[in-house]
Amino acid sequence: MLRPLTLAIALSLLAGCTTTAPAPGSAASKIVSLGSMEHIEVGAMRVARENGFLTVKVQLTNSSHKNKSMYYRFAWLGDDGFPVADEESWKSLTLYGTQTSYLPAIAPVPQATDFRLEVQTPENNVNLFR
């Protein structure tokens, strides 16, 4: 039993599958990118509980000199990692060349203890508006 497992691990390493998942609770673990987010960088995140509701502020920076359009939405999660609120609609944002912007959000229900930020650019071929 140990031998096949060792072989599988060795083959994975040889195939270049050595990337690790983001650490739970890290800023990187909060972002779900639906395709390429070229030149759009996610920076600092501020998370707090105000008046019983989870509040979030996420920094986004366009590292290009060209304007970039994107879509985003927040998913609000409970202690078990499952959604506690209805799915939000997609919102659009234009980041002008080298601009930094902040996305503020407030959970719609007090049961939200965590969040996920889903982002998408028009260049990707995922249909957001099904």
C-alpha positions as CSV (number, residue, x, y, z in Angstrom):
1,M,0.0,0.0,0.0
2,L,2.8,2.4,0.8
3,R,4.7,1.7,-2.4
4,P,1.9,2.8,-4.8
5,L,1.4,5.9,-2.7
6,T,5.1,6.7,-2.8
7,L,5.1,6.2,-6.6
8,A,2.1,8.5,-7.0
9,I,3.7,11.2,-5.1
10,A,7.0,10.8,-7.0
11,L,5.1,11.0,-10.3
12,S,3.3,14.1,-9.2
13,L,6.5,15.8,-8.3
14,L,8.1,14.8,-11.6
15,A,5.1,16.2,-13.5
16,G,5.6,19.6,-11.9
17,C,2.5,19.4,-9.6
18,T,4.3,20.9,-6.6
19,T,2.1,24.0,-6.2
20,T,0.4,24.1,-2.9
21,A,-3.1,25.4,-2.1
22,P,-3.4,28.7,-0.3
23,A,-3.3,28.5,3.4
24,P,-6.8,28.4,4.9
25,G,-7.8,31.9,6.1
26,S,-5.2,33.6,3.9
27,A,-6.2,36.4,1.5
28,A,-5.4,34.2,-1.4
29,S,-7.8,31.6,-0.2
30,K,-10.6,34.1,-0.3
31,I,-10.3,34.8,-4.0
32,V,-11.9,32.6,-6.8
33,S,-10.7,33.7,-10.2
34,L,-12.9,32.4,-13.1
35,G,-10.1,32.5,-15.7
36,S,-7.1,34.8,-16.2
37,M,-6.8,38.0,-14.1
38,E,-3.9,39.4,-16.0
39,H,-2.7,42.7,-14.6
40,I,-5.4,42.8,-11.9
41,E,-3.8,42.2,-8.5
42,V,-5.6,41.6,-5.2
43,G,-3.9,43.5,-2.4
44,A,-4.8,44.0,1.3
45,M,-8.1,42.9,2.8
46,R,-9.7,44.4,5.8
47,V,-12.3,42.2,7.5
48,A,-14.2,43.3,10.6
49,R,-17.5,42.7,12.4
50,E,-19.5,46.0,12.7
51,N,-22.9,46.1,14.4
52,G,-23.1,42.3,14.2
53,F,-22.4,42.1,10.4
54,L,-19.2,41.0,8.6
55,T,-17.7,43.9,6.6
56,V,-14.9,43.5,4.0
57,K,-12.8,45.9,2.1
58,V,-10.6,44.4,-0.7
59,Q,-7.8,46.3,-2.5
60,L,-7.5,45.8,-6.3
61,T,-4.8,47.3,-8.5
62,N,-4.4,47.4,-12.2
63,S,-0.7,46.9,-12.9
64,S,-1.1,47.8,-16.6
65,H,-1.3,51.2,-18.2
66,K,-4.4,50.1,-20.1
67,N,-7.9,50.2,-18.6
68,K,-9.2,46.8,-17.4
69,S,-12.8,45.8,-16.9
70,M,-13.8,43.1,-14.5
71,Y,-16.9,41.6,-12.8
72,Y,-17.1,40.6,-9.1
73,R,-19.4,39.3,-6.4
74,F,-19.1,38.2,-2.8
75,A,-20.3,34.9,-1.5
76,W,-21.1,35.0,2.2
77,L,-20.3,31.8,4.2
78,G,-21.1,30.4,7.6
79,D,-18.9,28.5,10.1
80,D,-19.3,25.3,8.0
81,G,-18.0,27.0,4.8
82,F,-21.4,26.9,3.1
83,P,-23.3,29.9,1.8
84,V,-25.7,31.6,4.3
85,A,-27.2,34.2,2.0
86,D,-28.6,34.2,-1.6
87,E,-26.1,34.4,-4.4
88,E,-25.2,38.0,-5.2
89,S,-25.5,39.4,-8.7
90,W,-22.4,40.2,-10.7
91,K,-21.1,43.8,-10.4
92,S,-18.9,45.5,-13.0
93,L,-15.8,47.6,-12.2
94,T,-13.4,49.4,-14.5
95,L,-9.9,49.8,-13.2
96,Y,-8.1,52.6,-15.1
97,G,-4.4,52.3,-16.0
98,T,-2.3,51.8,-12.8
99,Q,-5.4,52.6,-10.6
100,T,-5.9,51.1,-7.2
101,S,-9.5,50.7,-6.0
102,Y,-11.2,49.3,-2.9
103,L,-14.3,47.0,-3.0
104,P,-16.4,47.5,0.2
105,A,-19.0,44.9,1.1
106,I,-21.3,44.2,4.1
107,A,-22.7,40.7,4.6
108,P,-26.5,40.7,4.2
109,V,-27.0,38.4,7.2
110,P,-25.4,38.3,10.6
111,Q,-24.7,34.5,10.3
112,A,-21.9,35.2,7.8
113,T,-18.5,34.5,9.4
114,D,-16.5,34.3,6.2
115,F,-16.5,35.3,2.5
116,R,-15.3,34.4,-0.9
117,L,-14.7,37.0,-3.6
118,E,-15.4,35.7,-7.1
119,V,-13.8,37.7,-10.0
120,Q,-14.0,37.5,-13.7
121,T,-12.8,39.5,-16.7
122,P,-14.6,40.0,-20.1
123,E,-11.7,38.3,-21.9
124,N,-12.7,35.0,-20.4
125,N,-15.3,32.8,-22.0
126,V,-17.2,31.8,-18.9
127,N,-20.9,32.8,-19.2
128,L,-21.7,34.8,-16.0
129,F,-25.2,35.7,-16.9
130,R,-26.9,32.3,-17.5
